[in-house]
Amino acid sequence: MKCDEFVKMNEQGAGHWWYKARRELLSGQIERLPRGLKNLKILDLASACGDNFSACSGYGETYGIDISLQSVRYCKEKNIKTIVQGDAQTLPFKSGSYDIVLALDVFEHLKDDVACLKEITRVLKKGGRLIFNTPACKSLYSYHDRAFEHVRRYGAGELRKKAALAELKIVFMTHWSFFIFPAIYVVRKFFSRSGKNGEKILSDFYREINPALEKFLSILLKIETISIKKNITFPFGVSLFGVAQKNLS
């Protein structure tokens, strides 16, 4: 990820309406765990600014890894000590070490996403779970993806096939950012911030949004997160969110 995007992510913090909704989805899956499970080992891939750690508190200890030294520095500034620098495609952890792996907007950054999935399978315990989020709709690829240095966006079928290659079974998956998808599509296709004339390519997180509109967007995503917690799925959207499980045998 480009330095500018890390800076903006850290400035906006945990309160940004989109990141807040993504953590709601994560929390919804964590809350589904049996109530007696309190000593889990959780690995957060590409921890970025460390804002996923709070969603996992109370279930055990969360560890993080990110290839960026800037990310590691941001996390340590927030007193997150269980983070190391490393590559998600070659994880420096023992096999069968973790109950849960989080990969929230990770795969799209990697040239070899299947290698990462296989590494996730390796470090998961038997029956362990991967909770993932990734950009959806290949035709939506735009300046926003280039700003984040995304290699690709995903279709649901492609993600299922790649998970299967890594011996992971997707047990739940849905699109989200469903209600705002038409507006996002129009903005990214017809109001491109392409970096012409030397202009920096910046993501949509740099767009100034009216507070009333931001509140409205938050409400729309809240409706979606509540629906997804009830196992309601959406046929299309800006992102794909889901859970995969490692074979028990």
C-alpha positions in Angstrom: 0.0 0.0 0.0 1.2 3.5 -0.8 2.5 5.7 2.0 -0.3 8.3 1.4 -3.0 5.7 2.0 -1.4 4.5 5.2 -1.2 8.1 6.5 -4.9 8.7 5.6 -6.0 5.4 7.2 -4.1 6.2 10.4 -5.6 9.8 10.5 -9.1 8.6 10.0 -8.7 6.0 12.7 -11.3 3.4 13.8 -14.2 5.8 13.3 -14.4 5.9 9.5 -17.8 4.7 8.4 -16.5 2.0 6.0 -13.9 0.5 8.3 -16.4 0.6 11.2 -18.8 -1.5 9.1 -16.1 -4.0 8.3 -15.2 -4.4 11.9 -18.9 -4.9 12.7 -18.9 -7.8 10.2 -15.8 -9.2 11.9 -17.3 -8.8 15.4 -20.4 -10.6 14.2 -18.4 -13.7 13.3 -16.3 -13.6 16.4 -19.5 -13.4 18.5 -20.7 -16.7 16.8 -18.0 -18.6 18.6 -19.0 -20.8 21.5 -19.2 -18.6 24.6 -16.6 -20.8 26.4 -13.9 -20.1 23.9 -11.7 -17.4 25.6 -8.1 -18.5 25.0 -8.0 -18.4 21.2 -4.9 -17.6 19.2 -5.9 -15.1 16.4 -3.6 -14.0 13.6 -4.4 -10.7 11.8 -2.7 -10.7 8.4 -1.7 -7.2 7.0 -2.6 -5.5 10.3 -2.2 -2.0 8.8 -2.9 0.4 11.6 -4.0 -2.2 14.1 -7.7 -1.4 14.4 -8.9 -5.0 14.1 -7.3 -6.0 17.4 -10.0 -4.5 19.6 -12.7 -6.6 17.8 -10.9 -9.7 19.0 -10.3 -8.7 22.6 -11.9 -11.0 25.1 -11.3 -14.1 23.0 -7.7 -14.7 23.6 -4.5 -13.1 22.2 -4.3 -11.5 18.8 -1.0 -11.5 16.8 -0.3 -9.4 13.8 1.9 -9.4 10.7 2.5 -6.8 8.0 5.1 -6.4 5.3 5.3 -2.7 6.0 7.5 -1.3 8.6 5.2 1.8 8.7 2.4 -0.5 9.7 4.4 -2.1 12.5 5.4 1.3 13.7 1.8 2.5 13.8 0.7 -0.5 15.7 3.5 -0.2 18.3 2.6 3.4 18.8 -0.9 2.1 19.8 0.8 -0.3 22.3 0.2 -3.3 20.1 3.3 -5.4 20.9 2.3 -8.7 19.3 3.1 -7.7 15.7 6.0 -8.6 13.5 7.1 -7.6 10.0 6.7 -10.4 7.4 5.2 -11.6 4.2 1.7 -13.1 4.1 2.8 -15.5 1.3 5.5 -17.0 3.6 4.3 -16.8 7.1 7.0 -17.1 9.8 4.8 -19.2 12.2 4.6 -22.8 13.1 2.0 -25.1 11.5 -1.2 -25.5 13.4 -0.6 -22.5 15.6 -3.8 -20.4 15.2 -7.6 -20.9 15.8 -8.5 -18.0 13.6 -6.8 -16.1 10.8 -8.1 -12.7 9.7 -7.4 -11.6 6.1 -9.3 -8.4 5.8 -8.4 -6.9 2.4 -5.2 -8.8 1.9 -5.5 -11.2 -1.1 -6.0 -8.4 -3.6 -2.5 -7.1 -2.8 -0.7 -10.3 -3.5 0.7 -11.7 -6.7 0.3 -15.2 -5.4 -2.9 -15.2 -3.5 -3.1 -19.0 -3.5 0.3 -19.3 -1.8 -1.1 -17.0 0.9 -4.2 -19.2 1.3 -2.1 -22.3 1.5 0.0 -20.6 4.2 -3.2 -19.8 6.1 -4.2 -23.4 5.9 -0.8 -24.5 7.2 -0.9 -22.2 10.3 -4.5 -22.9 11.2 -5.4 -25.6 13.6 -7.7 -28.4 12.4 -11.1 -26.9 12.1 -9.7 -23.4 12.4 -11.3 -20.6 10.6 -10.3 -17.9 8.1 -12.4 -14.7 8.2 -11.8 -12.7 5.0 -12.8 -9.6 3.1 -11.8 -8.6 -0.3 -12.8 -6.2 -3.2 -15.5 -7.6 -5.5 -16.6 -7.0 -9.1 -13.7 -7.2 -11.5 -15.2 -4.5 -13.7 -15.0 -2.0 -10.8 -11.2 -2.0 -10.9 -10.2 1.7 -11.0 -8.0 4.4 -9.7 -9.1 3.4 -6.2 -7.5 0.0 -6.6 -4.3 1.5 -8.1 -4.0 3.8 -5.1 -4.1 0.8 -2.8 -1.8 -1.2 -5.2 -4.4 -3.9 -5.7 -3.5 -6.6 -8.2 -7.1 -7.7 -8.7 -10.7 -7.7 -7.6 -12.6 -11.0 -7.1 -15.7 -12.9 -8.2 -17.3 -15.2 -5.7 -16.6 -18.3 -7.9 -12.9 -17.5 -8.3 -12.5 -17.1 -4.5 -14.2 -20.4 -3.8 -11.9 -22.2 -6.3 -8.8 -20.7 -4.9 -9.8 -21.5 -1.3 -10.5 -25.1 -2.4 -6.9 -25.3 -3.9 -5.7 -24.5 -0.4 -8.0 -27.1 1.2 -10.2 -24.5 2.8 -14.0 -24.7 2.5 -16.0 -21.5 2.4 -18.8 -22.0 4.8 -20.3 -18.5 4.5 -19.8 -15.7 1.9 -21.8 -12.6 0.9 -21.3 -9.4 -1.0 -21.7 -6.2 0.9 -21.7 -2.5 0.3 -24.8 -3.5 -1.7 -26.9 -0.4 -1.4 -24.1 2.0 -2.3 -22.8 -0.1 -5.1 -24.5 1.9 -8.0 -23.1 5.2 -6.7 -19.6 3.7 -6.1 -19.6 2.3 -9.7 -20.6 5.6 -11.2 -18.0 7.6 -9.2 -15.2 5.2 -10.0 -16.0 4.9 -13.7 -16.9 8.4 -14.6 -15.1 10.6 -12.0 -11.7 9.0 -12.3 -8.8 10.4 -10.3 -6.3 8.9 -12.7 -3.2 10.8 -11.8 -2.9 12.7 -15.0 -0.6 15.7 -15.3 1.5 14.4 -12.4 -1.4 14.3 -10.0 -1.1 11.6 -7.3 -3.5 8.7 -7.6 -5.5 8.8 -4.4 -8.3 6.5 -3.1 -11.9 7.4 -2.4 -10.9 7.7 1.3 -9.5 11.1 0.4 -12.8 12.4 -0.8 -14.5 14.9 1.4 -18.0 13.7 2.4 -20.8 15.9 3.8 -21.5 14.8 7.4 -25.2 14.2 6.6 -24.2 12.0 3.7 -21.7 10.2 5.8 -24.4 9.5 8.4 -26.7 8.2 5.7 -24.0 5.9 4.3 -23.3 4.6 7.8 -27.0 3.7 8.2 -27.1 1.8 4.9 -24.1 -0.2 6.0 -25.6 -0.8 9.4 -28.7 -2.3 7.8 -26.4 -4.6 5.8 -24.3 -5.7 8.8 -27.4 -6.5 10.8 -28.8 -8.5 7.9 -25.5 -10.4 7.4 -25.4 -11.3 11.1 -28.8 -13.0 10.4 -27.2 -15.0 7.5 -28.9 -12.8 4.9 -26.7 -12.6 1.8 -26.5 -10.0 -1.0 -26.1 -10.8 -4.7 -23.6 -8.1 -5.5 -21.6 -5.3 -3.9 -18.3 -3.5 -3.6 -16.7 -6.2 -1.4 -16.9 -9.9 -0.6 -16.9 -11.0 3.1 -16.9 -14.6 4.4 -15.6 -17.4 6.5 -13.7 -20.5 5.4 -12.8 -23.5 7.5 -9.8 -25.9 7.5 -10.6 -29.6 7.2 -11.0 -31.4 10.6 -9.2 -34.5 9.4 
